[in-house]
Amino acid sequence: MKMKVGETLVLEQINDHAQIVRYRCKLAEIKDNALLIGYPIEEKTGKTPVLLNGTAYMAIYISDNQVFRFPTTFIQRISGQVPLMLMSFDGEDSMEGIQRRNYVRVEASLDIAIHSSEGAFRPFATMTSDIGGGGSLINLPNDTGIEEEDQIVSWIALPMTSGSYQYIKVQSRVIKIFNDKHTNGKRAAIKFLLQSERERQPIIRYCFEKQLEARKKLLELESHRHKG
């Protein structure tokens, strides 16, 4: 894995309310022991924060098929025609992979529309029960006519933490249809057939944000317990 100039870097910081604040920036230069980044923008407000020398962050970098994280510290501003920020960097050996190619799945109730690639059944809308970079588990309404090994097109609405929705179209295949013992309802496991890892990035980003959300809730719970 090789970090690339121009790619997005996300800086995470936990504020006084045990909330994860995230800033997006672009990599301007990569050195052996330092990174130069453009001015970061807070995801929720769109504003540029005031960074204090010595402030520690957790950096998130997404390569083709994996998410990496590593600790970094803001060192100082670098003046020039384009002002930059100097961040500490211990090299790529310090980067920890947190989402590998088998793709972490998260529980998620997302709107999904299923179309047959060959006109084998009428299109129908339903909900997912989980999703990952490799596929999804969906709830099946009665009498859909869908069968195992069917080639389908999945239209999925991904709600991002920015408040916007990302709508994606994914070529897929039905792997398995089964009855859920807990709900007594019918479900289908579908596999995403994507042409490139770039197409998979919105799904991976969504799953990653869901994991951060769960981590944030855990931090808030621990904070309340500590105060109690």
C-alpha positions in Angstrom: 0.0 0.0 0.0 1.3 3.4 -0.9 -0.3 6.7 0.2 -0.9 9.1 -2.7 -0.8 12.9 -2.9 -4.2 14.3 -3.6 -6.1 11.6 -1.7 -8.4 12.4 1.2 -7.3 12.1 4.8 -9.8 12.1 7.7 -8.7 13.4 11.1 -10.7 12.2 14.1 -10.7 13.9 17.5 -12.8 13.2 20.6 -14.2 16.4 22.1 -15.1 17.3 25.7 -18.5 15.7 25.3 -17.0 12.3 24.3 -18.1 13.0 20.7 -16.0 12.1 17.6 -15.4 15.2 15.5 -14.1 14.5 12.0 -12.2 16.7 9.6 -11.5 16.1 5.9 -8.3 17.3 4.2 -6.1 16.5 1.2 -2.7 15.1 1.3 -0.3 17.6 -0.3 3.1 16.0 0.4 4.2 12.7 2.0 7.6 12.6 3.7 9.3 9.8 5.7 8.4 11.3 9.0 5.8 13.9 8.3 2.8 14.8 6.2 1.8 18.1 4.6 -2.0 18.5 4.3 -4.4 21.2 3.1 -6.5 23.0 5.7 -9.0 20.6 7.2 -12.7 21.1 7.0 -15.1 19.9 9.7 -17.5 17.4 8.2 -20.7 18.6 9.9 -20.2 22.4 9.9 -18.0 22.8 6.8 -15.8 25.2 8.8 -12.0 25.3 9.1 -11.1 24.6 12.8 -8.4 26.3 14.8 -5.6 23.7 15.2 -3.3 24.0 18.2 0.3 22.9 18.0 0.7 19.5 19.7 -2.9 18.4 19.3 -3.2 14.6 18.7 -5.6 13.0 16.1 -6.4 9.6 14.7 -6.0 9.7 11.0 -8.1 7.6 8.6 -6.9 6.8 5.1 -8.8 4.6 2.6 -6.8 2.7 0.0 -8.4 0.6 -2.8 -9.9 -2.1 -0.6 -8.9 -1.4 2.9 -9.2 1.3 5.6 -6.1 2.3 7.6 -5.7 4.4 10.7 -2.7 5.8 12.4 -1.9 8.4 15.1 -0.7 11.8 14.1 0.0 15.2 15.8 -0.4 18.7 14.4 3.1 20.2 14.5 2.7 23.7 12.8 1.4 25.7 9.9 3.6 26.1 6.8 3.3 29.4 5.1 3.4 29.8 1.3 1.2 30.5 -1.7 -0.9 27.6 -0.5 -0.9 27.4 3.3 -0.3 23.9 4.6 -0.3 22.0 7.9 2.6 19.9 9.0 1.5 16.6 10.7 3.7 13.9 12.3 3.9 10.6 10.5 5.8 7.4 11.6 5.7 5.9 8.2 3.4 3.4 6.6 4.5 0.7 9.0 2.6 2.6 11.7 -0.7 2.3 9.7 -3.1 -0.3 11.1 -5.5 -1.9 8.7 -9.0 -1.9 10.2 -11.1 -3.2 7.3 -9.8 -6.0 5.2 -10.9 -7.4 1.9 -13.5 -9.7 3.4 -15.3 -6.5 4.3 -16.9 -5.9 7.7 -20.7 -6.0 7.7 -22.9 -3.8 9.7 -26.5 -4.1 10.7 -28.5 -1.6 8.7 -32.1 -1.1 7.6 -31.6 0.6 4.2 -34.1 1.2 1.4 -33.2 -1.1 -1.5 -35.0 -1.7 -4.9 -34.4 -5.0 -6.6 -34.7 -5.4 -10.4 -34.2 -8.5 -12.5 -31.4 -8.2 -15.0 -33.3 -10.6 -17.3 -36.9 -9.6 -16.6 -37.6 -12.7 -14.6 -39.7 -10.9 -12.0 -41.3 -7.6 -11.3 -39.1 -5.0 -9.6 -39.8 -4.6 -5.8 -38.7 -2.5 -3.0 -37.6 -3.8 0.4 -35.1 -3.2 3.3 -31.7 -4.6 4.0 -30.9 -6.1 7.4 -27.2 -5.8 7.0 -24.7 -4.6 4.4 -21.0 -4.9 3.7 -18.6 -4.2 0.8 -19.2 -7.7 -0.5 -23.0 -8.0 -0.3 -26.1 -7.6 1.7 -28.9 -9.5 3.4 -32.4 -8.3 2.4 -35.9 -9.0 3.6 -38.1 -10.6 0.9 -41.8 -9.7 0.5 -44.2 -12.5 -0.4 -44.5 -13.7 -3.9 -41.6 -11.8 -5.5 -40.7 -14.6 -7.9 -37.0 -14.1 -7.1 -34.8 -17.3 -7.1 -31.3 -18.3 -6.1 -28.6 -17.5 -8.7 -30.8 -14.8 -10.3 -28.8 -11.9 -11.8 -30.2 -8.7 -10.3 -29.6 -4.9 -10.1 -29.8 -3.4 -6.6 -30.5 0.3 -6.1 -29.5 1.3 -2.6 -29.9 4.6 -0.6 -26.9 5.2 1.7 -27.5 7.9 4.4 -24.1 9.5 5.2 -23.2 11.3 8.4 -23.0 14.6 6.4 -26.8 14.4 6.2 -26.9 13.6 2.5 -27.9 10.4 0.7 -25.7 8.6 -1.8 -27.7 6.5 -4.3 -25.8 3.6 -5.8 -26.6 1.0 -8.5 -25.0 -2.4 -8.0 -25.0 -5.4 -10.3 -25.6 -8.4 -7.9 -26.4 -12.1 -7.7 -28.8 -13.9 -5.4 -26.6 -16.4 -3.4 -29.2 -17.9 -1.0 -32.9 -17.6 -0.1 -33.9 -18.9 3.3 -36.5 -18.5 6.1 -35.3 -16.6 9.1 -36.0 -18.7 12.3 -36.2 -15.6 14.5 -38.7 -13.5 12.4 -40.2 -16.4 10.4 -39.8 -14.2 7.4 -38.0 -14.9 4.1 -34.6 -13.4 3.4 -32.1 -13.4 0.5 -28.3 -13.1 0.7 -27.0 -11.2 -2.3 -23.5 -10.7 -3.6 -22.3 -7.5 -5.1 -20.6 -7.9 -8.5 -18.6 -4.7 -8.8 -16.2 -3.8 -11.6 -13.7 -1.9 -9.4 -12.9 -1.1 -5.9 -13.8 2.5 -6.6 -17.5 1.4 -7.0 -17.3 -0.3 -3.6 -15.9 2.8 -1.8 -19.4 4.4 -0.9 -20.5 1.1 0.7 -17.2 0.8 2.6 -17.4 4.4 3.7 -21.0 3.9 4.9 -20.0 0.8 6.9 -17.0 2.6 8.4 -19.2 5.6 9.5 -21.7 3.1 11.1 -18.8 1.6 13.0 -17.6 5.1 14.2 -21.2 5.8 15.2 -21.3 2.7 17.4 -17.9 3.6 18.8 -19.2 7.1 19.7 -22.2 5.7 21.5 -20.0 3.4 23.5 -17.7 6.3 24.4 -20.8 8.3 25.5 -22.0 5.4 27.6 -18.6 5.1 29.3 -18.5 8.8 29.9 -21.9 8.8 31.6 -20.9 5.8 33.8 -17.7 7.7 34.7 -19.6 10.8 35.7 -22.1 8.7 37.6 
